[in-house]
Amino acid sequence: MPNITVIDAIMGSGKTQYAIQHMNDAGPLDKFIYVTPFLDEVNRIKGSVTAHHFVEPTIYNDTSKLEDLKRLIVNNRNIATTHSLFSRADDELIELLEQSGYTLILDEVMDIVESVAIKPTDIKRLQSNGDIVIDEQSGQVRWTGDPGDNSRYRDIRELAQAGNLFLYRGKFMVWAFPPAVFRAFPKAIVLTYLFKCQMQRYYFDMFDIKYSMKSVKKDGERYELCEYDVKAENREQLRALITVCDAEKLNAVGKGEFALSQNRLKKYDIETLDQIKRNTANFFKHYADNAKAADVYISTLKEVEPFLAPRGFSVKKCFIPHNSRATNEYANRRAVAYLINRFMNKNKLTFFQENGASVKEDLYALSELVQWLWRSRIRNGEPIHAYIPSERMRKLLDKWSKYEI
């Protein structure tokens, strides 16, 4: 089993700096694969780790980036790459990693479980044609049709052949990142915050992947690992930097446990969506010191973004994904609007529950909200204004600040 250390520390505490220091301190025979959500972080690692020369996979001699990643591993290179590429790991990559002796450093947890877009009628068609069979115990989908099938089901074939595809309740499919990837590394470090709330924690528990929890602190000019202590996070002071809009009229649209959930947002009529849009404009003007487009970011369900964009706050300039994390791109924004009430995707939730994981959706929602808030200038210790109309999400943030969750 790999030696996995989860470094759980609040944003800005020095997790990435510790990882850079760790790699710079490592001996010449140590090798690393650093996996991060964003290309700008890949460049940061390449420029900051001076004791080892890092490279990133490219399209090399007309091959894919995945094939180049394999080539770099064969050549024992230190590698910085993205979550997106790493998530495409297949059996060949796993075999190379098992023989390589790399240390994995995973910057932020990955989207290690994803829903697969396929209709129940197509699932039945593949079964009746003999293209797939389903393991009755695990739900794993095995491809038994043409091994080179290049039809519209090619993506299903490739996922099933890699052993990463599962069917649940006979009507939806889920892709899961192969746990053998983590087991292929003798040592791994995961950099994150609120790990207990995240899907990767449930994934580790489900596949019996053991890990230890640490945190990080700065000692003089160096960063050191320390025992994880939730009380060391100074949540009260951080919460004091966030002025949450408490205007009853503006927050009325979020009253109730499920108001502004993804399901509700899809069903709201145009009058309700228009009310949310007007409330958001009102917040920026009257409660956030007349914030302009360059001062803000907004998040909601992607399908309703055009209906919730106030005049002067275009989707292109002001909206960011509601699961945005691990980027400094918005570190100057002082007014933010979180127009959604987060719940775990039902297919993903079922995947974990039917595999014995006890999922706490409030913890998951809190983790998503806190990570999202820290995209703003609060990461630099500067105050922000926040419009969080969901009654449930506001309560979760207050519970977090009081260490009640």
C-alpha positions, 0 to 999 in steps of 0.5 A: 500500500502507498504511503499517502499523506493528506495535508489539510490546511486552509487556503493561504497557509502554505501547502503549495510552498511546502510542496515546492520546498519538499521537492527542492530539498529532495535528493537527485534520485527522487522523482516527482509527478505534480498534478494540479488543476490549472496550467498556470500552476504547472508553470509555477512548479516548473519555475519554482522547483529549481533543484529538479528540472520539471517538464510537462507532457505535450503533443509529441511526434503526433501522439497524444499528451497521454502518450507523451506522459508515458514517454516522460515516465519511461525516461524518468523525468520530473513531471508537472501536469493537470488533473484533466490529463492525469484522469485519463490514466489507463492500464499501461500508465498504471503499469509504468507507474508501478515500475517507476518509484515516483512520488505523487503530489496532488494539488487539490482533490480530483473529480474522481467520480463523474456521471457518464452521459448515456441514455437508459435505452442505449444501455439496454441496447448495448446489453441486448447486443452483447456489447457489455455485461454487468458484474452483479456484485460490483456493477462494473461494466465490462466491454464484450463487443468489438474491441475496436468499436468506433461507433458513437459508443466509443467512449463507453467502450474505452471506459469499460475496457479501462475497468473504470465504468460502473452501472447503477440501478440499471439506468445510469453509468458512473466513471471512477478514477482507477484506484490502482493509480494511487496504489502504483505510487510508493508515496503520495501527498494530497494538498487540500482543505476540508478533506473530510467533506470531499468526494475523494475522502469517500473514494479513499474509504470505499477502496480502502486506500489508507492515508494519514492527516497532517497540516502545515505551518510556517516556522521562520523561513521554512514550512513544516508539517504539523499535526492536524488541528482544526482550531488552528485555522482562525476561522472566526477572524476569517469569517469576519472578513466576509460581510454576508448580505443579510437583507431579508428581501434579497434573501427571500428567494433562498428560503427553505432547505432546497431553494436554489438547488440545481433541480429547483434552478432548472424549474424556476419560471422566468419571473423567479429567475428575473427576481434573482437577477434583480436581487443580484444587481441590487446587492452589487449596487447598494450592499457592495459599494457599487461594485462594477464588473471588474470587482465581482464574480458570480456563480450558479448553474451553468444552464441559467447563467444567461437569465441571472446576469444583471445588466453590465455583468456579462456571463463571459466577464463575471461568471465562473464555475460554481466548483472553481478552486485552486486559482489566483485568477480572481484574487482581486475581486471584492464582491461575490454572488453565490446563486446556488444551493449545493448538493452532490450529484445524485448519480455520484451520491448513489455510487458512494452510498451503494458502495458503503460510504456514509456521505454527508451532503452538508459537509460536501456543500460547505467545502464547495462554498468555502473553496469558492469564497477563497477565490476572491481577495479574502485569500490575501487577507482583504475583506469582501461582500458576499451575496449568498441567498440560500438560507441553507448555505448561509447557515453552513458558513456560520456553523463552519465559522463556529467550528460546529461543522 
